[in-house]
Amino acid sequence: MASYDVIIIGGGPGGYVCAIRCAQLGLKTACVEGRETLGGTCLNVGCIPSKALLHASHMLHEAEHNFAAMGLKGKSPSVDWKQMLAYKDDVIGQNTKGIEFLFKKNKVDWLKGWGSIPGPGKVKVGDEVHEAKTIVIATGSQAASLPGVEVDEKIVVTSTGALELSKVPKTLAVIGAGVIGLELGSVYARLGAEVTVIEYLDAITPGMDGEVQKVFQRTLKKQGLNFIMGAAVQKVETARGKARLTYKLRKDDSEHDLDADVVLVATGRKPYTEGLGLDALGIEITRGGQIKVDDHWQTNVKGIHAIGDAIEGPMLAHKAEDEGMAVAAVAAGKHGHVNYGVIPGVIYTHPEVANVGETEESLKKAGRAYKVGKFSFMGNGRAKANFAGDGFVKILADKDTDRILGAHIIGPSAGELIHEVCVAMEFGAAAEDLALTCHAHPTYSEAVREAALACGDGAIHA
Ligand code: NAI
C-alpha cells in the first residue's frame, strides 16, 4: 500500500496529461492503467494508428491521382498490407513508449492493473489498496453497441478491429457517417475497397456547419465513397465469412439488404466506467451514462474528480487533456480553466475538415446577428500548386462587434489552420485583427486571412 496526493485511473490523453501536470506541480502522483501500454484508446487503437493509415493511404492516393500530372511517371505503388500494419504498430510503439519515458522523467508511478474505488480516498489495483487525497477518473469511452449487431472484431468490427483487419476487404459497409466512419472509410476506399456508408440522418457529421457537410459529402463521393442516407440499420448477420446488413429507409420504411466483407460499426461511443464501483460510492451519473461533475470536475463525492470521455462534452482527446491539466491545477490548490467555447474539432480525411465555435445553424437558433466571411482555396496560389484547391474557409463574426464567433474549414491542412482562429478567439479577437495580421505568401494560411478580410471590406483574391 502506498499513499499519494493524486491517483488517476486511466492512462489515456486525459489521465496521462493530468498525471504529468500533477507531478510537475509537486504532487506525489500515480496513474493506474491496465493495458500493456500507456496512452489509452487514442494512442493504442484510435487517433494515432488511424492517422498512420490515413497518411499511408493518402500517399497512395497522391501517387495514383496527382503524380503523373506533375511529371512524376512510373508504376503506382502496390499495397503491402502487412508492412502498412507494421508501420502503424511502430508508430503506436514510439508514442506509447514516449509516455512511459515521460512518466519516469516526471516521477509518476504507473500502477499496472485495473483500478476501482472501494471508498473515498482509496484506489484498489489488483490486491493492493492505495490511498490518495485526490482521485481522478479518466477511464475514457468504448464503442456504443447497436441493437441487432454483434461485434466480433473480425467481420463486424469497431474502430479497434478496423485497424487490424487481416486484409483489405473488397467491400466495406460503414454504419454511421460520423468522424470514425468517414476517416476509416476513407482509408479503405483509398486502398481499393468499395465503401458504402449507411447513415441514419440526412446529413453526414451531425452538428457540423451545414455548408461544410454538403461540400464534404460531395468531395467524399468524388473519392468513391457511396452513401445511403436516412437509413436505420436493423441488423447484421454473418455467414461463411461475410456479412449481410439490413437497413430500413426512413422515408418509406422499405427494407433493404447490403452484403459486405466487413462491417464497421461507428455509431458513437459511451463512457467506460464499469468496474470502478461508482454505484456503491453513490456517484451521480447523467442519463447518457456520463459521470456528473461540478465546475472543478469534482463528482458529488468530495475528492473524487472525473475528466474526458467519462464526463459530458465532446469526446475528444484534446478536450480530455485540457481537463487533465485543469484538474491537476485544482488538486494543487490552483485555479483550473477550460474554455469550452474554443475546442477545435478536426476530421483527418483528405481534404481535412476543421471547426471551432459557433455554426451558422447554432447562431440562427440563438437569434444572434452575425456576418460571414468566406474564401475558397481555389483563390489560394499554394493550394492550386498542390492540387488542393477544393474547399473553403468560413469565419463567422458578430455583426456589430466583429468579434469572431466560429470558423469552419474544409481544405488542405485544415486541422492546422484552425488553430490560428482558436488563438484569435481565445484572445477575444475581431475578424479585423486577423485581417490586419501579415500572413506569409504563399501559404494556405492566407486563406484564413482572406476569409477574415471577407468579414470586412472584402477578400482580395475572390
Ligand atoms: P459520431 O457520433 O461522430 O457519429 C455516429 C453517426 O452514426 C451519427 O451520424 C449517427 O447519426 C449515426 N448512427 C447512429 N445510429 C445509427 C444507425 N442505427 N444506423 C445508421 N446510422 C446511425 O460517432 P463516431 O464516428 O463513432 O465517433 C465516436 C466519437 O469519437 C465521437 O465523439 C468523435 O468525435 C470521436 N472521434 C474523434 C475523432 C477526431 O477528432 N478526428 C476521430 C475518431 C473519433
Residues whose N, C-alpha, C, O or C-beta is under 5 A from the ligand:
A	BS01	NAI	I175 G176 A177 G178 V179 I180 G181 I198 E199 Y200 L201 P206 A231 A232 V233 A266 T267 G268 R269 M315 V346 I347 Y348
